[in-house]
Amino acid sequence: GPEATPTPKPTATPKPADNSYDITKLQEAGGYQYTQSGNKISIEQQYGEAKYALPSALTVKNFKTMTVTLGSASGAVAYKLYDASGNMLAVWYGQTATAEFALTESHGQDGSGAKIDQNAKIAVVGIMANDGACTVEVKGISFK
């Protein structure tokens, strides 16, 4: 008889090797003094902050870097990482362009290095206005 044709496997969309997120698909997690339109975040004043919950928490030690891909930015922002209880795990101030950050040390409150707890779990990413009102276009956030 005719040769049996192997049943094609359903083509699942392959997951990227890294954990990459689109802010338009993340759940907002209680920021304040900001509005969002697509991937543009407009923060109304200094220290206003947009916060996004990751679909599942990431243990710091499983990743080496976080990259935030920025399009346009009308002012500087700080990136913050929080655990599920709202404790800040890391912060990087004064960002105006795409940048990659090592997940070993971040800016301390005084600008010096602060070690990041490698056993902590990143649950929320925050984007805060550093100096005043600004609009930033966040094209992606990824952990590798």
URKABEL-V451516 format. One record per pair of residues at least 24 apart in sequence whose ideal C-beta (glycine too) atoms are under 10 Angstrom apart, sorted by sequence separation. I is the first residue (numbers start at 1). J is the second residue. D is the distance in whole Angstrom. If there is no record, write none. Layout:
i | j | d
I | J | D
I | J | D
This chain:
i | j | d
26 | 50 | 10
27 | 51 | 10
28 | 52 | 6
29 | 53 | 4
66 | 90 | 8
68 | 92 | 9
72 | 96 | 10
73 | 97 | 7
90 | 114 | 7
26 | 51 | 10
27 | 52 | 7
28 | 53 | 8
29 | 54 | 9
70 | 95 | 7
72 | 97 | 10
73 | 98 | 10
81 | 106 | 8
89 | 114 | 10
90 | 115 | 9
91 | 116 | 10
26 | 52 | 4
27 | 53 | 5
57 | 83 | 8
66 | 92 | 9
70 | 96 | 7
71 | 97 | 10
80 | 106 | 9
88 | 114 | 10
90 | 116 | 5
23 | 50 | 8
25 | 52 | 9
26 | 53 | 6
27 | 54 | 9
50 | 77 | 9
54 | 81 | 10
57 | 84 | 6
68 | 95 | 7
70 | 97 | 6
71 | 98 | 9
79 | 106 | 9
89 | 116 | 6
90 | 117 | 9
24 | 52 | 10
26 | 54 | 7
27 | 55 | 8
49 | 77 | 9
69 | 97 | 10
70 | 98 | 5
78 | 106 | 10
79 | 107 | 10
89 | 117 | 6
23 | 52 | 6
26 | 55 | 8
46 | 75 | 9
48 | 77 | 10
49 | 78 | 8
51 | 80 | 8
53 | 82 | 9
60 | 89 | 7
68 | 97 | 9
69 | 98 | 5
70 | 99 | 8
78 | 107 | 8
22 | 52 | 10
25 | 55 | 9
39 | 69 | 10
54 | 84 | 10
60 | 90 | 8
68 | 98 | 7
69 | 99 | 9
87 | 117 | 9
90 | 120 | 9
21 | 52 | 8
39 | 70 | 10
40 | 71 | 8
43 | 74 | 10
47 | 78 | 9
49 | 80 | 7
51 | 82 | 7
53 | 84 | 9
67 | 98 | 7
68 | 99 | 6
69 | 100 | 10
89 | 120 | 5
39 | 71 | 7
40 | 72 | 8
41 | 73 | 10
42 | 74 | 9
43 | 75 | 8
67 | 99 | 7
68 | 100 | 8
89 | 121 | 9
90 | 122 | 8
95 | 127 | 9
21 | 54 | 7
66 | 99 | 9
67 | 100 | 4
68 | 101 | 8
87 | 120 | 8
89 | 122 | 6
21 | 55 | 8
43 | 77 | 7
65 | 99 | 10
66 | 100 | 7
67 | 101 | 7
83 | 117 | 9
89 | 123 | 9
96 | 130 | 9
19 | 54 | 8
51 | 86 | 9
65 | 100 | 5
66 | 101 | 5
81 | 116 | 8
89 | 124 | 9
91 | 126 | 8
93 | 128 | 9
95 | 130 | 8
19 | 55 | 9
41 | 77 | 8
64 | 100 | 9
65 | 101 | 6
66 | 102 | 9
85 | 121 | 10
87 | 123 | 10
88 | 124 | 10
94 | 130 | 6
19 | 56 | 9
64 | 101 | 10
65 | 102 | 6
66 | 103 | 6
83 | 120 | 6
84 | 121 | 7
86 | 123 | 9
91 | 128 | 8
93 | 130 | 6
94 | 131 | 8
64 | 102 | 7
65 | 103 | 6
82 | 120 | 9
83 | 121 | 6
84 | 122 | 9
85 | 123 | 8
86 | 124 | 8
88 | 126 | 8
93 | 131 | 10
96 | 134 | 9
19 | 58 | 6
63 | 102 | 10
64 | 103 | 6
65 | 104 | 9
81 | 120 | 8
82 | 121 | 10
83 | 122 | 7
84 | 123 | 4
85 | 124 | 10
63 | 103 | 6
64 | 104 | 8
66 | 106 | 10
81 | 121 | 10
82 | 122 | 7
83 | 123 | 6
84 | 124 | 8
96 | 136 | 8
103 | 143 | 8
62 | 103 | 9
81 | 122 | 5
82 | 123 | 6
83 | 124 | 8
95 | 136 | 9
98 | 139 | 8
103 | 144 | 9
61 | 103 | 8
81 | 123 | 9
82 | 124 | 4
98 | 140 | 9
100 | 142 | 9
19 | 62 | 9
60 | 103 | 5
61 | 104 | 10
81 | 124 | 7
82 | 125 | 8
19 | 63 | 7
60 | 104 | 9
80 | 124 | 8
81 | 125 | 6
82 | 126 | 6
100 | 144 | 9
18 | 63 | 8
23 | 68 | 10
58 | 103 | 9
80 | 125 | 7
81 | 126 | 8
79 | 125 | 7
80 | 126 | 4
18 | 65 | 9
19 | 66 | 10
20 | 67 | 9
79 | 126 | 7
80 | 127 | 8
78 | 126 | 8
79 | 127 | 6
80 | 128 | 6
18 | 67 | 9
20 | 69 | 9
77 | 126 | 9
78 | 127 | 8
79 | 128 | 8
77 | 127 | 5
78 | 128 | 5
77 | 128 | 6
78 | 129 | 8
76 | 128 | 10
77 | 129 | 6
78 | 130 | 5
29 | 82 | 8
76 | 129 | 8
77 | 130 | 6
78 | 131 | 10
75 | 129 | 7
76 | 130 | 4
77 | 131 | 9
29 | 84 | 10
61 | 116 | 9
63 | 118 | 10
75 | 130 | 7
76 | 131 | 6
30 | 86 | 9
60 | 116 | 6
61 | 117 | 9
62 | 118 | 9
66 | 122 | 8
75 | 131 | 6
76 | 132 | 9
29 | 86 | 9
60 | 117 | 7
61 | 118 | 4
68 | 125 | 8
70 | 127 | 10
75 | 132 | 6
77 | 134 | 7
60 | 118 | 5
61 | 119 | 7
74 | 132 | 10
75 | 133 | 7
76 | 134 | 7
77 | 135 | 10
59 | 118 | 8
60 | 119 | 7
61 | 120 | 9
62 | 121 | 10
63 | 122 | 8
66 | 125 | 8
68 | 127 | 8
74 | 133 | 8
75 | 134 | 3
77 | 136 | 5
79 | 138 | 10
59 | 119 | 7
60 | 120 | 5
62 | 122 | 10
74 | 134 | 5
75 | 135 | 8
76 | 136 | 9
59 | 120 | 8
60 | 121 | 7
73 | 134 | 7
74 | 135 | 5
75 | 136 | 8
77 | 138 | 9
58 | 120 | 10
59 | 121 | 5
60 | 122 | 6
73 | 135 | 8
74 | 136 | 7
79 | 141 | 8
81 | 143 | 10
57 | 120 | 9
58 | 121 | 7
59 | 122 | 8
72 | 135 | 7
73 | 136 | 5
74 | 137 | 10
57 | 121 | 4
58 | 122 | 5
72 | 136 | 7
73 | 137 | 7
56 | 121 | 9
57 | 122 | 6
58 | 123 | 8
71 | 136 | 8
72 | 137 | 5
73 | 138 | 9
57 | 123 | 4
70 | 136 | 6
71 | 137 | 3
54 | 121 | 9
56 | 123 | 9
57 | 124 | 9
58 | 125 | 10
70 | 137 | 6
71 | 138 | 8
72 | 139 | 10
54 | 122 | 7
68 | 136 | 9
69 | 137 | 9
70 | 138 | 6
71 | 139 | 5
54 | 123 | 6
69 | 138 | 7
70 | 139 | 7
71 | 140 | 10
53 | 123 | 6
54 | 124 | 7
68 | 138 | 7
69 | 139 | 4
70 | 140 | 9
53 | 124 | 5
54 | 125 | 7
68 | 139 | 9
69 | 140 | 4
52 | 124 | 7
53 | 125 | 8
68 | 140 | 8
69 | 141 | 8
51 | 124 | 5
52 | 125 | 5
67 | 140 | 8
68 | 141 | 5
69 | 142 | 8
51 | 125 | 7
52 | 126 | 8
67 | 141 | 7
68 | 142 | 8
50 | 125 | 9
51 | 126 | 5
52 | 127 | 8
66 | 141 | 7
67 | 142 | 5
50 | 126 | 7
51 | 127 | 8
66 | 142 | 7
67 | 143 | 8
49 | 126 | 5
50 | 127 | 5
51 | 128 | 9
65 | 142 | 8
66 | 143 | 5
67 | 144 | 7
49 | 127 | 7
50 | 128 | 8
65 | 143 | 7
66 | 144 | 8
48 | 127 | 10
49 | 128 | 4
50 | 129 | 9
63 | 142 | 9
64 | 143 | 9
65 | 144 | 5
48 | 128 | 7
49 | 129 | 7
63 | 143 | 4
64 | 144 | 6
47 | 128 | 6
48 | 129 | 5
62 | 143 | 8
63 | 144 | 6
46 | 128 | 9
47 | 129 | 6
46 | 129 | 5
47 | 130 | 9
60 | 143 | 9
43 | 127 | 8
45 | 129 | 7
46 | 130 | 7
47 | 131 | 10
48 | 132 | 9
43 | 128 | 7
44 | 129 | 8
46 | 131 | 6
47 | 132 | 10
48 | 133 | 8
58 | 143 | 6
41 | 127 | 6
43 | 129 | 4
45 | 131 | 10
46 | 132 | 5
48 | 134 | 9
50 | 136 | 9
52 | 138 | 9
42 | 129 | 10
43 | 130 | 9
45 | 132 | 7
46 | 133 | 8
54 | 141 | 9
41 | 129 | 9
44 | 132 | 9
45 | 133 | 6
46 | 134 | 9
50 | 138 | 9
43 | 132 | 9
44 | 133 | 6
45 | 134 | 9
52 | 141 | 8
54 | 143 | 9
43 | 133 | 6
44 | 134 | 9
42 | 133 | 8
43 | 134 | 6
42 | 134 | 8
43 | 135 | 7
31 | 124 | 9
34 | 127 | 8
41 | 134 | 9
42 | 135 | 4
43 | 136 | 8
29 | 123 | 8
30 | 124 | 8
34 | 128 | 9
41 | 135 | 7
42 | 136 | 8
29 | 124 | 5
31 | 126 | 7
33 | 128 | 10
34 | 129 | 8
40 | 135 | 6
41 | 136 | 5
28 | 124 | 10
29 | 125 | 9
30 | 126 | 10
31 | 127 | 8
32 | 128 | 10
33 | 129 | 8
40 | 136 | 7
41 | 137 | 8
27 | 124 | 10
29 | 126 | 8
31 | 128 | 8
39 | 136 | 9
40 | 137 | 5
41 | 138 | 6
26 | 124 | 9
37 | 135 | 9
39 | 137 | 6
40 | 138 | 8
26 | 125 | 8
34 | 133 | 10
38 | 137 | 8
39 | 138 | 5
33 | 133 | 9
34 | 134 | 10
35 | 135 | 9
38 | 138 | 10
39 | 139 | 6
34 | 135 | 10
39 | 140 | 8
23 | 125 | 8
34 | 136 | 10
36 | 138 | 9
19 | 122 | 10
21 | 125 | 8
23 | 127 | 8
23 | 137 | 10
24 | 138 | 9
23 | 138 | 5
26 | 141 | 8
22 | 138 | 9
23 | 139 | 9
21 | 138 | 9
22 | 139 | 8
23 | 140 | 8
22 | 140 | 6
23 | 141 | 7
21 | 140 | 7
22 | 141 | 8
20 | 140 | 6
21 | 141 | 5
20 | 141 | 7
21 | 142 | 7
19 | 141 | 9
20 | 142 | 4
21 | 143 | 8
19 | 142 | 6
20 | 143 | 8
18 | 142 | 5
19 | 143 | 5
20 | 144 | 9
18 | 143 | 6
19 | 144 | 8
16 | 142 | 8
18 | 144 | 4
17 | 144 | 8
16 | 144 | 9
